[in-house]
Amino acid sequence: MAMETGSKSRILVIGATGTLGRNLVRASLAAGHSTFALVREPAFSDPQKSLLLRSFSADGVNILKGSLQDFQSLLEAVKQVDVVICAVPSNQTLNQKLLIQAIKEAGCIKRFVPSEFGADPDKVQILGMDHGHYEMKTEIRRCIENEGIPYTYISCNLLMRYLLPSLVQPAVSIMDIDVATFTICTIDDPRTLDTVLYLRPPGNVYSMNELVEMWEMKIGKMLEKVYVPEEQLLRIIQETPFPSNRHFIFIYSAFIKGDHTYFSIDSSGLDGCKLYPHVKYTTVSEYLDSLL
């Protein structure tokens, strides 16, 4: 069924019980969108997830049962909405292929936001050492484009909750709720169709040395620093079994290769902070304050 002129898009969130997914659901509701969540059967018997789902239902979310492995459930869900946002973990990246088939068959989706929400997979310089993490994301991009499905890719680098608490700060970081808010802003914005939206917030771009200095100021004491040269970091990556070495791979990508900041946004896509200046995001300094 086509969307009525002037009305807001109906949004389906897949991966809605995850940390980013639940924030996408809330941001969608807050923006006034009719919101749907596709949820796997086991979630309904999980105490924490079932509580979250009851909260969603009370807020007006349409809860649908299904999974990325069930084509019929995907097709039925997709036919009820205008936009699909997928926020599943990276180990399920290639599972989006069946979803792409459902979107293609349904023929009603005006925008698909695949599960990326990290560094731009077409820009990273660590292919071959990331155990397929980014290759799988580029594969999904090409599938979407080859099928002619309208899309928006969200490149938000690394989320604060992953690394900041351990003082390992990537070049650029942002909160889940802020990523969700920026993502929902794109949904009915024709400027963001078939392009990459980059989230590189001013005030959230730091070197590790700058982060340590900021942390020292906040806690009022000096920290002991151990400097690790590139060769040693590469050796650690090679000698540490996967996936335990992913932490170090992302550090290498961010700090040594500069994968988050070496290119100009203007030549590659759109700057979310410039496009939506009204969105108030959490700065690194504010996030560190919340940890104290």
SEDRENMAR-89711 format. One record per residue (C-alpha): residue in three letters; x, z, y. Coordinates in steps of 0.2 Angstrom, whole numbers, plus 5000, padded with zeros to 4 digits. Layout:
(ALA (X Z Y));
...
//
This chain:
(MET (5000 5000 5000));
(ALA (5007 4995 5017));
(MET (5011 5008 5030));
(GLU (4999 5008 5045));
(THR (5006 5002 5061));
(GLY (5013 5016 5072));
(SER (5012 5029 5058));
(LYS (5027 5038 5051));
(SER (5035 5033 5034));
(ARG (5031 5042 5018));
(ILE (5047 5048 5011));
(LEU (5051 5051 4993));
(VAL (5066 5063 4990));
(ILE (5075 5062 4973));
(GLY (5086 5077 4969));
(ALA (5075 5088 4980));
(THR (5080 5105 4972));
(GLY (5098 5103 4976));
(THR (5106 5110 4991));
(LEU (5106 5094 5001));
(GLY (5089 5088 4993));
(ARG (5080 5104 4999));
(ASN (5086 5102 5016));
(LEU (5081 5083 5016));
(VAL (5063 5089 5011));
(ARG (5062 5102 5025));
(ALA (5069 5090 5038));
(SER (5056 5077 5033));
(LEU (5042 5089 5034));
(ALA (5049 5095 5051));
(ALA (5049 5077 5057));
(GLY (5030 5075 5052));
(HIS (5033 5063 5037));
(SER (5022 5064 5022));
(THR (5034 5070 5010));
(PHE (5036 5068 4991));
(ALA (5048 5075 4979));
(LEU (5052 5068 4962));
(VAL (5057 5083 4950));
(ARG (5063 5083 4932));
(GLU (5052 5093 4920));
(PRO (5065 5107 4917));
(ALA (5064 5112 4935));
(PHE (5047 5119 4933));
(SER (5052 5132 4920));
(ASP (5068 5137 4930));
(PRO (5064 5153 4940));
(GLN (5073 5149 4956));
(LYS (5068 5130 4956));
(SER (5050 5134 4952));
(LEU (5049 5146 4966));
(LEU (5056 5133 4978));
(LEU (5044 5120 4971));
(ARG (5029 5132 4975));
(SER (5036 5134 4992));
(PHE (5037 5115 4994));
(SER (5019 5113 4988));
(ALA (5013 5127 5000));
(ASP (5021 5117 5014));
(GLY (5012 5101 5009));
(VAL (5025 5092 4999));
(ASN (5018 5081 4985));
(ILE (5027 5086 4969));
(LEU (5029 5072 4956));
(LYS (5036 5074 4939));
(GLY (5049 5061 4933));
(SER (5068 5057 4932));
(LEU (5081 5044 4935));
(GLN (5080 5040 4916));
(ASP (5061 5037 4916));
(PHE (5058 5020 4923));
(GLN (5039 5022 4923));
(SER (5039 5038 4932));
(LEU (5051 5030 4945));
(LEU (5040 5015 4947));
(GLU (5024 5026 4950));
(ALA (5033 5037 4962));
(VAL (5040 5023 4972));
(LYS (5024 5014 4974));
(GLN (5017 5029 4983));
(VAL (5030 5029 4998));
(ASP (5039 5018 5010));
(VAL (5056 5026 5010));
(VAL (5067 5033 4996));
(ILE (5081 5045 4998));
(CYS (5092 5050 4983));
(ALA (5102 5066 4984));
(VAL (5108 5068 4966));
(PRO (5126 5074 4961));
(SER (5140 5062 4960));
(ASN (5140 5062 4941));
(GLN (5123 5054 4942));
(THR (5128 5040 4954));
(LEU (5126 5026 4942));
(ASN (5109 5033 4936));
(GLN (5102 5026 4952));
(LYS (5103 5008 4944));
(LEU (5086 5011 4936));
(LEU (5079 5017 4952));
(ILE (5085 5001 4961));
(GLN (5075 4991 4948));
(ALA (5060 5001 4951));
(ILE (5062 4999 4970));
(LYS (5064 4980 4967));
(GLU (5049 4979 4956));
(ALA (5038 4990 4967));
(GLY (5041 4978 4982));
(CYS (5035 4991 4995));
(ILE (5051 5001 5000));
(LYS (5056 4997 5018));
(ARG (5072 5008 5016));
(PHE (5083 5015 5003));
(VAL (5095 5029 5006));
(PRO (5106 5030 4991));
(SER (5115 5046 4985));
(GLU (5132 5045 4995));
(PHE (5133 5058 5009));
(GLY (5152 5059 5009));
(ALA (5167 5048 5014));
(ASP (5163 5029 5015));
(PRO (5167 5022 4998));
(ASP (5171 5005 5005));
(LYS (5184 5013 5017));
(VAL (5193 5026 5006));
(GLN (5211 5022 5001));
(ILE (5212 5033 4985));
(LEU (5204 5021 4973));
(GLY (5212 5023 4956));
(MET (5215 5041 4958));
(ASP (5198 5048 4960));
(HIS (5192 5045 4942));
(GLY (5179 5032 4948));
(HIS (5170 5044 4960));
(TYR (5170 5031 4974));
(GLU (5170 5015 4963));
(MET (5153 5021 4956));
(LYS (5146 5023 4974));
(THR (5153 5005 4979));
(GLU (5145 4998 4963));
(ILE (5128 5005 4968));
(ARG (5130 4998 4986));
(ARG (5133 4981 4979));
(CYS (5118 4982 4967));
(ILE (5107 4987 4982));
(GLU (5113 4973 4992));
(ASN (5112 4960 4978));
(GLU (5094 4964 4976));
(GLY (5090 4962 4994));
(ILE (5084 4980 4996));
(PRO (5084 4987 5014));
(TYR (5096 5001 5015));
(THR (5105 5014 5026));
(TYR (5121 5022 5020));
(ILE (5125 5040 5026));
(SER (5143 5043 5028));
(CYS (5145 5062 5032));
(ASN (5163 5065 5025));
(LEU (5163 5082 5017));
(LEU (5150 5096 5018));
(MET (5156 5113 5025));
(ARG (5150 5123 5011));
(TYR (5162 5114 4999));
(LEU (5179 5118 5007));
(LEU (5178 5129 5023));
(PRO (5175 5146 5014));
(SER (5192 5144 5006));
(LEU (5200 5138 5022));
(VAL (5203 5121 5016));
(GLN (5195 5111 5030));
(PRO (5194 5092 5028));
(ALA (5196 5081 5043));
(VAL (5178 5080 5047));
(SER (5164 5092 5040));
(ILE (5146 5095 5043));
(MET (5132 5106 5037));
(ASP (5119 5101 5024));
(ILE (5104 5104 5036));
(ASP (5113 5094 5049));
(VAL (5116 5079 5038));
(ALA (5097 5080 5032));
(THR (5091 5080 5051));
(PHE (5102 5065 5055));
(THR (5096 5056 5039));
(ILE (5078 5058 5043));
(CYS (5081 5052 5061));
(THR (5086 5035 5054));
(ILE (5070 5033 5043));
(ASP (5059 5023 5056));
(ASP (5074 5018 5067));
(PRO (5076 4999 5065));
(ARG (5094 5000 5073));
(THR (5100 5009 5057));
(LEU (5093 4996 5044));
(ASP (5106 4988 5033));
(THR (5121 4998 5040));
(VAL (5131 5013 5038));
(LEU (5127 5029 5049));
(TYR (5143 5039 5051));
(LEU (5142 5057 5055));
(ARG (5159 5062 5064));
(PRO (5153 5076 5076));
(PRO (5164 5080 5091));
(GLY (5170 5098 5088));
(ASN (5171 5096 5069));
(VAL (5186 5085 5068));
(TYR (5201 5096 5064));
(SER (5218 5096 5056));
(MET (5222 5110 5043));
(ASN (5234 5118 5056));
(GLU (5221 5118 5069));
(LEU (5208 5126 5057));
(VAL (5221 5140 5052));
(GLU (5224 5144 5071));
(MET (5206 5145 5074));
(TRP (5203 5157 5059));
(GLU (5218 5167 5065));
(MET (5210 5169 5082));
(LYS (5194 5175 5075));
(ILE (5201 5188 5063));
(GLY (5214 5194 5075));
(LYS (5229 5192 5063));
(MET (5242 5179 5057));
(LEU (5240 5171 5040));
(GLU (5255 5167 5029));
(LYS (5257 5148 5028));
(VAL (5264 5138 5013));
(TYR (5267 5120 5017));
(VAL (5265 5107 5003));
(PRO (5273 5090 5006));
(GLU (5264 5074 5000));
(GLU (5275 5072 4985));
(GLN (5271 5090 4979));
(LEU (5252 5087 4982));
(LEU (5253 5071 4972));
(ARG (5262 5080 4958));
(ILE (5249 5093 4958));
(ILE (5235 5080 4957));
(GLN (5244 5071 4942));
(GLU (5247 5087 4932));
(THR (5230 5096 4935));
(PRO (5217 5090 4923));
(PHE (5201 5081 4930));
(PRO (5189 5088 4936));
(SER (5199 5103 4941));
(ASN (5210 5092 4952));
(ARG (5196 5085 4962));
(HIS (5198 5098 4976));
(PHE (5216 5092 4978));
(ILE (5211 5073 4978));
(PHE (5199 5076 4992));
(ILE (5212 5085 5002));
(TYR (5224 5071 4999));
(SER (5211 5058 5005));
(ALA (5207 5068 5021));
(PHE (5223 5074 5027));
(ILE (5237 5062 5020));
(LYS (5227 5046 5019));
(GLY (5215 5050 5034));
(ASP (5201 5042 5025));
(HIS (5188 5050 5036));
(THR (5195 5045 5053));
(TYR (5208 5031 5052));
(PHE (5195 5018 5056));
(SER (5184 5015 5071));
(ILE (5165 5018 5069));
(ASP (5160 5005 5081));
(SER (5168 4991 5070));
(SER (5161 4998 5054));
(GLY (5143 5005 5058));
(LEU (5134 5017 5069));
(ASP (5139 5034 5076));
(GLY (5125 5046 5072));
(CYS (5130 5058 5085));
(LYS (5129 5045 5099));
(LEU (5113 5037 5092));
(TYR (5104 5054 5091));
(PRO (5111 5065 5104));
(HIS (5096 5077 5103));
(VAL (5102 5084 5086));
(LYS (5110 5100 5088));
(TYR (5123 5102 5074));
(THR (5133 5117 5068));
(THR (5151 5117 5074));
(VAL (5166 5122 5063));
(SER (5168 5137 5075));
(GLU (5150 5142 5073));
(TYR (5151 5141 5054));
(LEU (5167 5151 5054));
(ASP (5158 5164 5064));
(SER (5144 5165 5051));
(LEU (5157 5169 5037));
(LEU (5164 5184 5046));
//
